[in-house]
């Protein structure tokens, strides 16, 4: 059963299947290493949204908003799957 997860990016909404969402989350974590360098925080990068051919231009501020939203969604799913 594939459930769609909706992510809001700069005024747009993108629906991803669960497996695509986990891949996208991992990709964002890898991008974090790029932005860790103080010289790279002023740059913008293109991020591919799996499995679409859509690319979004992201600066450090937008990246922080995006990773925060993705982490929040991930934590919500993680809590809902825990056995009580």
N, CA, C and O atoms as a Maestro MAE file, in Angstrom:
{
 s_m_m2io_version
 :::
 2.0.0
}

f_m_ct {
 s_m_title
 :::
 protein
 m_atom[336] {
  # First column is atom index #
  i_m_mmod_type
  r_m_x_coord
  r_m_y_coord
  r_m_z_coord
  i_m_residue_number
  s_m_chain_name
  s_m_pdb_residue_name
  s_m_pdb_atom_name
  i_m_atomic_number
  :::
  1 25 0.844 -1.176 0.000 1 A "UNK " " N  " 7
  2 3 0.000 0.000 0.000 1 A "UNK " " CA " 6
  3 2 0.889 1.238 0.000 1 A "UNK " " C  " 6
  4 15 1.583 1.500 0.982 1 A "UNK " " O  " 8
  5 25 0.875 1.988 -1.071 2 A "UNK " " N  " 7
  6 3 1.656 3.213 -1.170 2 A "UNK " " CA " 6
  7 2 0.792 4.404 -0.796 2 A "UNK " " C  " 6
  8 15 -0.269 4.635 -1.375 2 A "UNK " " O  " 8
  9 25 1.268 5.143 0.173 3 A "UNK " " N  " 7
  10 3 0.576 6.350 0.582 3 A "UNK " " CA " 6
  11 2 1.360 7.546 0.071 3 A "UNK " " C  " 6
  12 15 2.589 7.562 0.136 3 A "UNK " " O  " 8
  13 25 0.660 8.534 -0.429 4 A "UNK " " N  " 7
  14 3 1.325 9.743 -0.897 4 A "UNK " " CA " 6
  15 2 1.577 10.693 0.260 4 A "UNK " " C  " 6
  16 15 0.749 10.841 1.159 4 A "UNK " " O  " 8
  17 25 2.721 11.323 0.217 5 A "UNK " " N  " 7
  18 3 3.115 12.311 1.210 5 A "UNK " " CA " 6
  19 2 3.286 13.627 0.466 5 A "UNK " " C  " 6
  20 15 4.004 13.696 -0.532 5 A "UNK " " O  " 8
  21 25 2.628 14.663 0.952 6 A "UNK " " N  " 7
  22 3 2.679 15.963 0.291 6 A "UNK " " CA " 6
  23 2 3.685 16.868 0.985 6 A "UNK " " C  " 6
  24 15 3.663 17.043 2.203 6 A "UNK " " O  " 8
  25 25 4.559 17.432 0.178 7 A "UNK " " N  " 7
  26 3 5.558 18.374 0.673 7 A "UNK " " CA " 6
  27 2 5.276 19.721 0.026 7 A "UNK " " C  " 6
  28 15 5.050 19.807 -1.181 7 A "UNK " " O  " 8
  29 25 5.292 20.764 0.833 8 A "UNK " " N  " 7
  30 3 5.088 22.117 0.310 8 A "UNK " " CA " 6
  31 2 6.449 22.769 0.118 8 A "UNK " " C  " 6
  32 15 7.250 22.864 1.048 8 A "UNK " " O  " 8
  33 25 6.692 23.217 -1.110 9 A "UNK " " N  " 7
  34 3 7.970 23.824 -1.459 9 A "UNK " " CA " 6
  35 2 7.714 25.176 -2.099 9 A "UNK " " C  " 6
  36 15 7.222 25.261 -3.224 9 A "UNK " " O  " 8
  37 25 8.046 26.214 -1.382 10 A "UNK " " N  " 7
  38 3 7.993 27.573 -1.930 10 A "UNK " " CA " 6
  39 2 6.667 27.874 -2.632 10 A "UNK " " C  " 6
  40 15 6.651 28.368 -3.759 10 A "UNK " " O  " 8
  41 25 5.557 27.571 -1.952 11 A "UNK " " N  " 7
  42 3 4.238 27.866 -2.502 11 A "UNK " " CA " 6
  43 2 3.632 26.781 -3.364 11 A "UNK " " C  " 6
  44 15 2.474 26.894 -3.767 11 A "UNK " " O  " 8
  45 25 4.381 25.733 -3.659 12 A "UNK " " N  " 7
  46 3 3.876 24.611 -4.459 12 A "UNK " " CA " 6
  47 2 3.793 23.361 -3.598 12 A "UNK " " C  " 6
  48 15 4.512 23.230 -2.608 12 A "UNK " " O  " 8
  49 25 2.921 22.454 -3.975 13 A "UNK " " N  " 7
  50 3 2.801 21.174 -3.283 13 A "UNK " " CA " 6
  51 2 3.203 20.051 -4.222 13 A "UNK " " C  " 6
  52 15 2.823 20.035 -5.393 13 A "UNK " " O  " 8
  53 25 3.973 19.117 -3.696 14 A "UNK " " N  " 7
  54 3 4.411 17.968 -4.482 14 A "UNK " " CA " 6
  55 2 4.077 16.706 -3.696 14 A "UNK " " C  " 6
  56 15 4.439 16.581 -2.527 14 A "UNK " " O  " 8
  57 25 3.382 15.770 -4.344 15 A "UNK " " N  " 7
  58 3 3.016 14.505 -3.713 15 A "UNK " " CA " 6
  59 2 4.037 13.442 -4.099 15 A "UNK " " C  " 6
  60 15 4.303 13.213 -5.279 15 A "UNK " " O  " 8
  61 25 4.600 12.802 -3.085 16 A "UNK " " N  " 7
  62 3 5.572 11.730 -3.299 16 A "UNK " " CA " 6
  63 2 5.053 10.450 -2.664 16 A "UNK " " C  " 6
  64 15 4.377 10.491 -1.636 16 A "UNK " " O  " 8
  65 25 5.366 9.325 -3.268 17 A "UNK " " N  " 7
  66 3 5.082 8.043 -2.635 17 A "UNK " " CA " 6
  67 2 6.049 7.888 -1.467 17 A "UNK " " C  " 6
  68 15 7.073 8.568 -1.407 17 A "UNK " " O  " 8
  69 25 5.721 6.988 -0.538 18 A "UNK " " N  " 7
  70 3 6.556 6.836 0.655 18 A "UNK " " CA " 6
  71 2 8.009 6.537 0.315 18 A "UNK " " C  " 6
  72 15 8.913 7.147 0.885 18 A "UNK " " O  " 8
  73 25 8.249 5.605 -0.608 19 A "UNK " " N  " 7
  74 3 9.632 5.258 -0.936 19 A "UNK " " CA " 6
  75 2 10.365 6.438 -1.567 19 A "UNK " " C  " 6
  76 15 11.564 6.609 -1.348 19 A "UNK " " O  " 8
  77 25 9.658 7.251 -2.348 20 A "UNK " " N  " 7
  78 3 10.263 8.441 -2.948 20 A "UNK " " CA " 6
  79 2 10.561 9.484 -1.875 20 A "UNK " " C  " 6
  80 15 11.570 10.187 -1.935 20 A "UNK " " O  " 8
  81 25 9.665 9.572 -0.895 21 A "UNK " " N  " 7
  82 3 9.867 10.508 0.211 21 A "UNK " " CA " 6
  83 2 11.125 10.162 0.992 21 A "UNK " " C  " 6
  84 15 11.910 11.054 1.314 21 A "UNK " " O  " 8
  85 25 11.337 8.875 1.306 22 A "UNK " " N  " 7
  86 3 12.520 8.472 2.084 22 A "UNK " " CA " 6
  87 2 13.790 8.761 1.281 22 A "UNK " " C  " 6
  88 15 14.799 9.194 1.839 22 A "UNK " " O  " 8
  89 25 13.734 8.522 -0.015 23 A "UNK " " N  " 7
  90 3 14.884 8.825 -0.871 23 A "UNK " " CA " 6
  91 2 15.165 10.332 -0.873 23 A "UNK " " C  " 6
  92 15 16.317 10.754 -0.769 23 A "UNK " " O  " 8
  93 25 14.111 11.133 -0.991 24 A "UNK " " N  " 7
  94 3 14.252 12.585 -1.007 24 A "UNK " " CA " 6
  95 2 14.823 13.086 0.325 24 A "UNK " " C  " 6
  96 15 15.676 13.974 0.342 24 A "UNK " " O  " 8
  97 25 14.356 12.519 1.429 25 A "UNK " " N  " 7
  98 3 14.872 12.900 2.755 25 A "UNK " " CA " 6
  99 2 16.363 12.607 2.843 25 A "UNK " " C  " 6
  100 15 17.137 13.437 3.320 25 A "UNK " " O  " 8
  101 25 16.760 11.440 2.388 26 A "UNK " " N  " 7
  102 3 18.181 11.069 2.414 26 A "UNK " " CA " 6
  103 2 18.999 12.023 1.543 26 A "UNK " " C  " 6
  104 15 20.104 12.419 1.913 26 A "UNK " " O  " 8
  105 25 18.454 12.383 0.401 27 A "UNK " " N  " 7
  106 3 19.140 13.310 -0.509 27 A "UNK " " CA " 6
  107 2 19.332 14.673 0.164 27 A "UNK " " C  " 6
  108 15 20.393 15.284 0.037 27 A "UNK " " O  " 8
  109 25 18.316 15.146 0.874 28 A "UNK " " N  " 7
  110 3 18.429 16.425 1.581 28 A "UNK " " CA " 6
  111 2 19.498 16.370 2.671 28 A "UNK " " C  " 6
  112 15 20.212 17.347 2.898 28 A "UNK " " O  " 8
  113 25 19.604 15.234 3.337 29 A "UNK " " N  " 7
  114 3 20.646 15.081 4.359 29 A "UNK " " CA " 6
  115 2 22.032 15.157 3.728 29 A "UNK " " C  " 6
  116 15 22.955 15.715 4.323 29 A "UNK " " O  " 8
  117 25 22.182 14.607 2.541 30 A "UNK " " N  " 7
  118 3 23.468 14.685 1.838 30 A "UNK " " CA " 6
  119 2 23.772 16.123 1.414 30 A "UNK " " C  " 6
  120 15 24.924 16.554 1.457 30 A "UNK " " O  " 8
  121 25 22.761 16.849 1.014 31 A "UNK " " N  " 7
  122 3 22.944 18.246 0.608 31 A "UNK " " CA " 6
  123 2 23.364 19.102 1.796 31 A "UNK " " C  " 6
  124 15 24.029 20.123 1.627 31 A "UNK " " O  " 8
  125 25 22.980 18.691 2.982 32 A "UNK " " N  " 7
  126 3 23.348 19.431 4.189 32 A "UNK " " CA " 6
  127 2 24.861 19.594 4.302 32 A "UNK " " C  " 6
  128 15 25.341 20.624 4.776 32 A "UNK " " O  " 8
  129 25 25.608 18.590 3.873 33 A "UNK " " N  " 7
  130 3 27.072 18.677 3.915 33 A "UNK " " CA " 6
  131 2 27.578 19.820 3.038 33 A "UNK " " C  " 6
  132 15 28.557 20.484 3.380 33 A "UNK " " O  " 8
  133 25 26.920 20.043 1.925 34 A "UNK " " N  " 7
  134 3 27.296 21.143 1.039 34 A "UNK " " CA " 6
  135 2 27.118 22.487 1.745 34 A "UNK " " C  " 6
  136 15 27.989 23.354 1.685 34 A "UNK " " O  " 8
  137 25 25.981 22.642 2.410 35 A "UNK " " N  " 7
  138 3 25.682 23.917 3.056 35 A "UNK " " CA " 6
  139 2 26.422 24.110 4.379 35 A "UNK " " C  " 6
  140 15 26.415 25.212 4.927 35 A "UNK " " O  " 8
  141 25 27.053 23.075 4.896 36 A "UNK " " N  " 7
  142 3 27.815 23.211 6.148 36 A "UNK " " CA " 6
  143 2 28.992 24.155 5.975 36 A "UNK " " C  " 6
  144 15 29.397 24.824 6.926 36 A "UNK " " O  " 8
  145 25 29.536 24.213 4.791 37 A "UNK " " N  " 7
  146 3 30.644 25.119 4.516 37 A "UNK " " CA " 6
  147 2 30.106 26.550 4.510 37 A "UNK " " C  " 6
  148 15 29.129 26.850 3.824 37 A "UNK " " O  " 8
  149 25 30.743 27.416 5.267 38 A "UNK " " N  " 7
  150 3 30.249 28.792 5.376 38 A "UNK " " CA " 6
  151 2 30.271 29.512 4.028 38 A "UNK " " C  " 6
  152 15 29.449 30.397 3.791 38 A "UNK " " O  " 8
  153 25 31.192 29.150 3.150 39 A "UNK " " N  " 7
  154 3 31.257 29.811 1.842 39 A "UNK " " CA " 6
  155 2 30.117 29.370 0.929 39 A "UNK " " C  " 6
  156 15 29.738 30.100 0.014 39 A "UNK " " O  " 8
  157 25 29.565 28.175 1.173 40 A "UNK " " N  " 7
  158 3 28.504 27.658 0.312 40 A "UNK " " CA " 6
  159 2 27.109 28.122 0.719 40 A "UNK " " C  " 6
  160 15 26.158 27.918 -0.035 40 A "UNK " " O  " 8
  161 25 26.963 28.732 1.872 41 A "UNK " " N  " 7
  162 3 25.639 29.165 2.328 41 A "UNK " " CA " 6
  163 2 25.070 30.294 1.483 41 A "UNK " " C  " 6
  164 15 23.862 30.531 1.497 41 A "UNK " " O  " 8
  165 25 25.915 30.980 0.758 42 A "UNK " " N  " 7
  166 3 25.433 32.079 -0.082 42 A "UNK " " CA " 6
  167 2 25.048 31.603 -1.484 42 A "UNK " " C  " 6
  168 15 24.549 32.389 -2.290 42 A "UNK " " O  " 8
  169 25 25.275 30.326 -1.777 43 A "UNK " " N  " 7
  170 3 24.999 29.788 -3.112 43 A "UNK " " CA " 6
  171 2 23.611 29.157 -3.184 43 A "UNK " " C  " 6
  172 15 23.027 28.788 -2.165 43 A "UNK " " O  " 8
  173 25 23.100 29.041 -4.395 44 A "UNK " " N  " 7
  174 3 21.860 28.311 -4.655 44 A "UNK " " CA " 6
  175 2 22.204 27.047 -5.431 44 A "UNK " " C  " 6
  176 15 23.169 27.018 -6.195 44 A "UNK " " O  " 8
  177 25 21.404 26.004 -5.228 45 A "UNK " " N  " 7
  178 3 21.619 24.744 -5.932 45 A "UNK " " CA " 6
  179 2 20.290 24.273 -6.529 45 A "UNK " " C  " 6
  180 15 19.220 24.745 -6.143 45 A "UNK " " O  " 8
  181 25 20.378 23.342 -7.470 46 A "UNK " " N  " 7
  182 3 19.192 22.707 -8.033 46 A "UNK " " CA " 6
  183 2 19.010 21.351 -7.368 46 A "UNK " " C  " 6
  184 15 19.949 20.560 -7.278 46 A "UNK " " O  " 8
  185 25 17.795 21.092 -6.906 47 A "UNK " " N  " 7
  186 3 17.469 19.806 -6.289 47 A "UNK " " CA " 6
  187 2 16.435 19.121 -7.166 47 A "UNK " " C  " 6
  188 15 15.424 19.722 -7.532 47 A "UNK " " O  " 8
  189 25 16.689 17.861 -7.504 48 A "UNK " " N  " 7
  190 3 15.747 17.056 -8.276 48 A "UNK " " CA " 6
  191 2 14.724 16.448 -7.331 48 A "UNK " " C  " 6
  192 15 15.080 15.923 -6.277 48 A "UNK " " O  " 8
  193 25 13.459 16.519 -7.708 49 A "UNK " " N  " 7
  194 3 12.384 15.907 -6.931 49 A "UNK " " CA " 6
  195 2 12.100 14.539 -7.542 49 A "UNK " " C  " 6
  196 15 11.597 14.454 -8.663 49 A "UNK " " O  " 8
  197 25 12.419 13.458 -6.810 50 A "UNK " " N  " 7
  198 3 12.204 12.125 -7.373 50 A "UNK " " CA " 6
  199 2 10.724 11.803 -7.434 50 A "UNK " " C  " 6
  200 15 9.998 12.303 -6.574 50 A "UNK " " O  " 8
  201 25 10.226 11.048 -8.330 51 A "UNK " " N  " 7
  202 3 10.791 10.554 -9.573 51 A "UNK " " CA " 6
  203 2 10.485 11.498 -10.718 51 A "UNK " " C  " 6
  204 15 10.602 11.121 -11.884 51 A "UNK " " O  " 8
  205 25 10.094 12.715 -10.398 52 A "UNK " " N  " 7
  206 3 9.737 13.683 -11.440 52 A "UNK " " CA " 6
  207 2 10.987 14.200 -12.133 52 A "UNK " " C  " 6
  208 15 12.108 13.932 -11.697 52 A "UNK " " O  " 8
  209 25 10.792 14.917 -13.178 53 A "UNK " " N  " 7
  210 3 11.914 15.587 -13.830 53 A "UNK " " CA " 6
  211 2 11.976 17.042 -13.364 53 A "UNK " " C  " 6
  212 15 12.637 17.879 -13.979 53 A "UNK " " O  " 8
  213 25 11.281 17.322 -12.277 54 A "UNK " " N  " 7
  214 3 11.217 18.665 -11.720 54 A "UNK " " CA " 6
  215 2 12.469 18.976 -10.902 54 A "UNK " " C  " 6
  216 15 12.894 18.183 -10.062 54 A "UNK " " O  " 8
  217 25 13.043 20.135 -11.165 55 A "UNK " " N  " 7
  218 3 14.162 20.643 -10.379 55 A "UNK " " CA " 6
  219 2 13.723 21.945 -9.734 55 A "UNK " " C  " 6
  220 15 13.027 22.751 -10.352 55 A "UNK " " O  " 8
  221 25 14.134 22.148 -8.486 56 A "UNK " " N  " 7
  222 3 13.844 23.417 -7.833 56 A "UNK " " CA " 6
  223 2 15.158 24.077 -7.436 56 A "UNK " " C  " 6
  224 15 16.110 23.416 -7.020 56 A "UNK " " O  " 8
  225 25 15.182 25.392 -7.576 57 A "UNK " " N  " 7
  226 3 16.359 26.158 -7.182 57 A "UNK " " CA " 6
  227 2 16.200 26.510 -5.706 57 A "UNK " " C  " 6
  228 15 15.205 27.110 -5.301 57 A "UNK " " O  " 8
  229 25 17.196 26.128 -4.911 58 A "UNK " " N  " 7
  230 3 17.101 26.272 -3.467 58 A "UNK " " CA " 6
  231 2 18.320 27.012 -2.938 58 A "UNK " " C  " 6
  232 15 19.460 26.647 -3.224 58 A "UNK " " O  " 8
  233 25 18.060 28.052 -2.166 59 A "UNK " " N  " 7
  234 3 19.149 28.693 -1.441 59 A "UNK " " CA " 6
  235 2 19.162 28.133 -0.014 59 A "UNK " " C  " 6
  236 15 18.333 27.289 0.327 59 A "UNK " " O  " 8
  237 25 20.082 28.591 0.804 60 A "UNK " " N  " 7
  238 3 20.226 28.034 2.150 60 A "UNK " " CA " 6
  239 2 18.961 28.239 2.987 60 A "UNK " " C  " 6
  240 15 18.550 27.334 3.713 60 A "UNK " " O  " 8
  241 25 18.350 29.400 2.894 61 A "UNK " " N  " 7
  242 3 17.147 29.687 3.678 61 A "UNK " " CA " 6
  243 2 16.001 28.762 3.285 61 A "UNK " " C  " 6
  244 15 15.344 28.192 4.156 61 A "UNK " " O  " 8
  245 25 15.755 28.607 1.997 62 A "UNK " " N  " 7
  246 3 14.696 27.716 1.528 62 A "UNK " " CA " 6
  247 2 15.024 26.262 1.871 62 A "UNK " " C  " 6
  248 15 14.127 25.484 2.196 62 A "UNK " " O  " 8
  249 25 16.294 25.898 1.801 63 A "UNK " " N  " 7
  250 3 16.709 24.549 2.177 63 A "UNK " " CA " 6
  251 2 16.360 24.270 3.642 63 A "UNK " " C  " 6
  252 15 15.846 23.199 3.964 63 A "UNK " " O  " 8
  253 25 16.634 25.221 4.519 64 A "UNK " " N  " 7
  254 3 16.334 25.045 5.941 64 A "UNK " " CA " 6
  255 2 14.838 24.837 6.171 64 A "UNK " " C  " 6
  256 15 14.445 24.002 6.986 64 A "UNK " " O  " 8
  257 25 14.014 25.582 5.463 65 A "UNK " " N  " 7
  258 3 12.560 25.421 5.571 65 A "UNK " " CA " 6
  259 2 12.147 24.040 5.071 65 A "UNK " " C  " 6
  260 15 11.326 23.368 5.696 65 A "UNK " " O  " 8
  261 25 12.711 23.624 3.957 66 A "UNK " " N  " 7
  262 3 12.385 22.334 3.347 66 A "UNK " " CA " 6
  263 2 12.808 21.170 4.234 66 A "UNK " " C  " 6
  264 15 12.024 20.245 4.448 66 A "UNK " " O  " 8
  265 25 14.025 21.197 4.751 67 A "UNK " " N  " 7
  266 3 14.501 20.091 5.592 67 A "UNK " " CA " 6
  267 2 13.714 20.033 6.900 67 A "UNK " " C  " 6
  268 15 13.489 18.952 7.443 67 A "UNK " " O  " 8
  269 25 13.302 21.182 7.401 68 A "UNK " " N  " 7
  270 3 12.498 21.217 8.629 68 A "UNK " " CA " 6
  271 2 11.142 20.560 8.387 68 A "UNK " " C  " 6
  272 15 10.671 19.785 9.220 68 A "UNK " " O  " 8
  273 25 10.514 20.863 7.255 69 A "UNK " " N  " 7
  274 3 9.214 20.271 6.937 69 A "UNK " " CA " 6
  275 2 9.332 18.764 6.718 69 A "UNK " " C  " 6
  276 15 8.511 17.997 7.221 69 A "UNK " " O  " 8
  277 25 10.341 18.342 5.979 70 A "UNK " " N  " 7
  278 3 10.539 16.917 5.706 70 A "UNK " " CA " 6
  279 2 10.830 16.166 7.006 70 A "UNK " " C  " 6
  280 15 10.318 15.064 7.206 70 A "UNK " " O  " 8
  281 25 11.632 16.737 7.879 71 A "UNK " " N  " 7
  282 3 11.941 16.104 9.166 71 A "UNK " " CA " 6
  283 2 10.690 16.004 10.027 71 A "UNK " " C  " 6
  284 15 10.479 14.997 10.704 71 A "UNK " " O  " 8
  285 25 9.864 17.036 10.008 72 A "UNK " " N  " 7
  286 3 8.612 17.017 10.774 72 A "UNK " " CA " 6
  287 2 7.695 15.898 10.278 72 A "UNK " " C  " 6
  288 15 7.128 15.158 11.081 72 A "UNK " " O  " 8
  289 25 7.552 15.774 8.973 73 A "UNK " " N  " 7
  290 3 6.725 14.705 8.397 73 A "UNK " " CA " 6
  291 2 7.302 13.342 8.761 73 A "UNK " " C  " 6
  292 15 6.564 12.434 9.144 73 A "UNK " " O  " 8
  293 25 8.621 13.197 8.643 74 A "UNK " " N  " 7
  294 3 9.283 11.940 8.976 74 A "UNK " " CA " 6
  295 2 9.034 11.568 10.437 74 A "UNK " " C  " 6
  296 15 8.706 10.419 10.737 74 A "UNK " " O  " 8
  297 25 9.185 12.524 11.339 75 A "UNK " " N  " 7
  298 3 8.988 12.255 12.766 75 A "UNK " " CA " 6
  299 2 7.546 11.885 13.081 75 A "UNK " " C  " 6
  300 15 7.295 11.058 13.958 75 A "UNK " " O  " 8
  301 25 6.597 12.490 12.375 76 A "UNK " " N  " 7
  302 3 5.188 12.146 12.555 76 A "UNK " " CA " 6
  303 2 4.942 10.689 12.166 76 A "UNK " " C  " 6
  304 15 4.267 9.957 12.890 76 A "UNK " " O  " 8
  305 25 5.482 10.273 11.037 77 A "UNK " " N  " 7
  306 3 5.341 8.874 10.608 77 A "UNK " " CA " 6
  307 2 6.059 7.931 11.564 77 A "UNK " " C  " 6
  308 15 5.555 6.853 11.877 77 A "UNK " " O  " 8
  309 25 7.211 8.330 12.016 78 A "UNK " " N  " 7
  310 3 7.991 7.506 12.937 78 A "UNK " " CA " 6
  311 2 7.222 7.281 14.242 78 A "UNK " " C  " 6
  312 15 7.175 6.159 14.748 78 A "UNK " " O  " 8
  313 25 6.622 8.338 14.785 79 A "UNK " " N  " 7
  314 3 5.846 8.212 16.017 79 A "UNK " " CA " 6
  315 2 4.604 7.363 15.815 79 A "UNK " " C  " 6
  316 15 4.237 6.590 16.700 79 A "UNK " " O  " 8
  317 25 3.955 7.490 14.679 80 A "UNK " " N  " 7
  318 3 2.728 6.726 14.436 80 A "UNK " " CA " 6
  319 2 3.004 5.233 14.265 80 A "UNK " " C  " 6
  320 15 2.108 4.410 14.453 80 A "UNK " " O  " 8
  321 25 4.236 4.882 13.911 81 A "UNK " " N  " 7
  322 3 4.579 3.473 13.716 81 A "UNK " " CA " 6
  323 2 5.120 2.798 14.967 81 A "UNK " " C  " 6
  324 15 5.296 1.579 14.985 81 A "UNK " " O  " 8
  325 25 5.387 3.572 16.013 82 A "UNK " " N  " 7
  326 3 5.919 2.986 17.239 82 A "UNK " " CA " 6
  327 2 4.836 2.189 17.950 82 A "UNK " " C  " 6
  328 15 3.670 2.583 17.985 82 A "UNK " " O  " 8
  329 25 5.245 1.061 18.515 83 A "UNK " " N  " 7
  330 3 4.318 0.207 19.263 83 A "UNK " " CA " 6
  331 2 4.184 0.767 20.670 83 A "UNK " " C  " 6
  332 15 5.176 1.055 21.341 83 A "UNK " " O  " 8
  333 25 2.951 0.913 21.096 84 A "UNK " " N  " 7
  334 3 2.717 1.496 22.430 84 A "UNK " " CA " 6
  335 2 2.325 0.442 23.408 84 A "UNK " " C  " 6
  336 15 2.088 0.742 24.578 84 A "UNK " " O  " 8
  :::
 }
 m_bond[335] {
  # First column is bond index #
  i_m_from
  i_m_to
  i_m_order
  :::
  1 1 2 1
  2 2 3 1
  3 3 4 2
  4 3 5 1
  5 5 6 1
  6 6 7 1
  7 7 8 2
  8 7 9 1
  9 9 10 1
  10 10 11 1
  11 11 12 2
  12 11 13 1
  13 13 14 1
  14 14 15 1
  15 15 16 2
  16 15 17 1
  17 17 18 1
  18 18 19 1
  19 19 20 2
  20 19 21 1
  21 21 22 1
  22 22 23 1
  23 23 24 2
  24 23 25 1
  25 25 26 1
  26 26 27 1
  27 27 28 2
  28 27 29 1
  29 29 30 1
  30 30 31 1
  31 31 32 2
  32 31 33 1
  33 33 34 1
  34 34 35 1
  35 35 36 2
  36 35 37 1
  37 37 38 1
  38 38 39 1
  39 39 40 2
  40 39 41 1
  41 41 42 1
  42 42 43 1
  43 43 44 2
  44 43 45 1
  45 45 46 1
  46 46 47 1
  47 47 48 2
  48 47 49 1
  49 49 50 1
  50 50 51 1
  51 51 52 2
  52 51 53 1
  53 53 54 1
  54 54 55 1
  55 55 56 2
  56 55 57 1
  57 57 58 1
  58 58 59 1
  59 59 60 2
  60 59 61 1
  61 61 62 1
  62 62 63 1
  63 63 64 2
  64 63 65 1
  65 65 66 1
  66 66 67 1
  67 67 68 2
  68 67 69 1
  69 69 70 1
  70 70 71 1
  71 71 72 2
  72 71 73 1
  73 73 74 1
  74 74 75 1
  75 75 76 2
  76 75 77 1
  77 77 78 1
  78 78 79 1
  79 79 80 2
  80 79 81 1
  81 81 82 1
  82 82 83 1
  83 83 84 2
  84 83 85 1
  85 85 86 1
  86 86 87 1
  87 87 88 2
  88 87 89 1
  89 89 90 1
  90 90 91 1
  91 91 92 2
  92 91 93 1
  93 93 94 1
  94 94 95 1
  95 95 96 2
  96 95 97 1
  97 97 98 1
  98 98 99 1
  99 99 100 2
  100 99 101 1
  101 101 102 1
  102 102 103 1
  103 103 104 2
  104 103 105 1
  105 105 106 1
  106 106 107 1
  107 107 108 2
  108 107 109 1
  109 109 110 1
  110 110 111 1
  111 111 112 2
  112 111 113 1
  113 113 114 1
  114 114 115 1
  115 115 116 2
  116 115 117 1
  117 117 118 1
  118 118 119 1
  119 119 120 2
  120 119 121 1
  121 121 122 1
  122 122 123 1
  123 123 124 2
  124 123 125 1
  125 125 126 1
  126 126 127 1
  127 127 128 2
  128 127 129 1
  129 129 130 1
  130 130 131 1
  131 131 132 2
  132 131 133 1
  133 133 134 1
  134 134 135 1
  135 135 136 2
  136 135 137 1
  137 137 138 1
  138 138 139 1
  139 139 140 2
  140 139 141 1
  141 141 142 1
  142 142 143 1
  143 143 144 2
  144 143 145 1
  145 145 146 1
  146 146 147 1
  147 147 148 2
  148 147 149 1
  149 149 150 1
  150 150 151 1
  151 151 152 2
  152 151 153 1
  153 153 154 1
  154 154 155 1
  155 155 156 2
  156 155 157 1
  157 157 158 1
  158 158 159 1
  159 159 160 2
  160 159 161 1
  161 161 162 1
  162 162 163 1
  163 163 164 2
  164 163 165 1
  165 165 166 1
  166 166 167 1
  167 167 168 2
  168 167 169 1
  169 169 170 1
  170 170 171 1
  171 171 172 2
  172 171 173 1
  173 173 174 1
  174 174 175 1
  175 175 176 2
  176 175 177 1
  177 177 178 1
  178 178 179 1
  179 179 180 2
  180 179 181 1
  181 181 182 1
  182 182 183 1
  183 183 184 2
  184 183 185 1
  185 185 186 1
  186 186 187 1
  187 187 188 2
  188 187 189 1
  189 189 190 1
  190 190 191 1
  191 191 192 2
  192 191 193 1
  193 193 194 1
  194 194 195 1
  195 195 196 2
  196 195 197 1
  197 197 198 1
  198 198 199 1
  199 199 200 2
  200 199 201 1
  201 201 202 1
  202 202 203 1
  203 203 204 2
  204 203 205 1
  205 205 206 1
  206 206 207 1
  207 207 208 2
  208 207 209 1
  209 209 210 1
  210 210 211 1
  211 211 212 2
  212 211 213 1
  213 213 214 1
  214 214 215 1
  215 215 216 2
  216 215 217 1
  217 217 218 1
  218 218 219 1
  219 219 220 2
  220 219 221 1
  221 221 222 1
  222 222 223 1
  223 223 224 2
  224 223 225 1
  225 225 226 1
  226 226 227 1
  227 227 228 2
  228 227 229 1
  229 229 230 1
  230 230 231 1
  231 231 232 2
  232 231 233 1
  233 233 234 1
  234 234 235 1
  235 235 236 2
  236 235 237 1
  237 237 238 1
  238 238 239 1
  239 239 240 2
  240 239 241 1
  241 241 242 1
  242 242 243 1
  243 243 244 2
  244 243 245 1
  245 245 246 1
  246 246 247 1
  247 247 248 2
  248 247 249 1
  249 249 250 1
  250 250 251 1
  251 251 252 2
  252 251 253 1
  253 253 254 1
  254 254 255 1
  255 255 256 2
  256 255 257 1
  257 257 258 1
  258 258 259 1
  259 259 260 2
  260 259 261 1
  261 261 262 1
  262 262 263 1
  263 263 264 2
  264 263 265 1
  265 265 266 1
  266 266 267 1
  267 267 268 2
  268 267 269 1
  269 269 270 1
  270 270 271 1
  271 271 272 2
  272 271 273 1
  273 273 274 1
  274 274 275 1
  275 275 276 2
  276 275 277 1
  277 277 278 1
  278 278 279 1
  279 279 280 2
  280 279 281 1
  281 281 282 1
  282 282 283 1
  283 283 284 2
  284 283 285 1
  285 285 286 1
  286 286 287 1
  287 287 288 2
  288 287 289 1
  289 289 290 1
  290 290 291 1
  291 291 292 2
  292 291 293 1
  293 293 294 1
  294 294 295 1
  295 295 296 2
  296 295 297 1
  297 297 298 1
  298 298 299 1
  299 299 300 2
  300 299 301 1
  301 301 302 1
  302 302 303 1
  303 303 304 2
  304 303 305 1
  305 305 306 1
  306 306 307 1
  307 307 308 2
  308 307 309 1
  309 309 310 1
  310 310 311 1
  311 311 312 2
  312 311 313 1
  313 313 314 1
  314 314 315 1
  315 315 316 2
  316 315 317 1
  317 317 318 1
  318 318 319 1
  319 319 320 2
  320 319 321 1
  321 321 322 1
  322 322 323 1
  323 323 324 2
  324 323 325 1
  325 325 326 1
  326 326 327 1
  327 327 328 2
  328 327 329 1
  329 329 330 1
  330 330 331 1
  331 331 332 2
  332 331 333 1
  333 333 334 1
  334 334 335 1
  335 335 336 2
  :::
 }
}
